[in-house]
C-alpha cells in the first residue's frame, strides 16, 4: 500500500511540475515586433518605383500611374510585382496606398497585361455599372465585400482600382472615373 501512495504522489507531483512549465513562455526582452515598414517588406513589397520598373522590364512596356488619388490621407505607398512562374497568366503589379494610423484608408491599383486580363463582365449582371472614360473606353464599377472597384483598359494594360468601402461614399464612382481619366 505504501508503494501505491508513493507512486500516486510521484505521479501527482510530476503532473504539477509539468503543468507549471507548460504555461511558461520565455521571451527575449530585446525582441521587438517589426515596424510597419519592415512588415510590408517581409511580404515582398518595395517602393512603387522599383515594383513598376520590374513589371515594365518583364513585359517590355511603360506603366502610367494616375496623377490623381482619392481625397483621403495616406502615410505610405508601396508596390509589388508578382511573377506567376508556374502558369505565366497571373503576373501583376500591385500598388497600395495606406495610412498606418487609419486602417480604413486603403486605395489599391492592380495592373496586368491585356493578354492576362481578368473578365469582370459578370459584375454588370450583379449591380455593376458601365461607364465611359474620356478616351471613349469602357469601365466597370462594382462593389465587393470589402472594396469598391473600378476596372478599365488603357495602354494595353488592365487597371483595377479599389477603395476600401469604409471610406467610400456615394461619390465613389465619380472619384474613380476622375482617377482613371488622370492616367495618360
Secondary structure, 3 states (H helix, E strand, C coil): CHHHHHHHHHHHHHHHHHHHHHCCCCCCCCCCCCCHHHHHHHCCCECHHHHHHHHHHHHCCCCCCCCCCCCCCCCEEEEEEECCCCCCCCCEEEEEEECCCCCCCEEEEEEEEHHHCCCCHHHHHCCCEEEECCCCCEEEEEECCCEEEEEEEECCEEEEEEEEHHHCCCCHHHHHHHHHHCCC
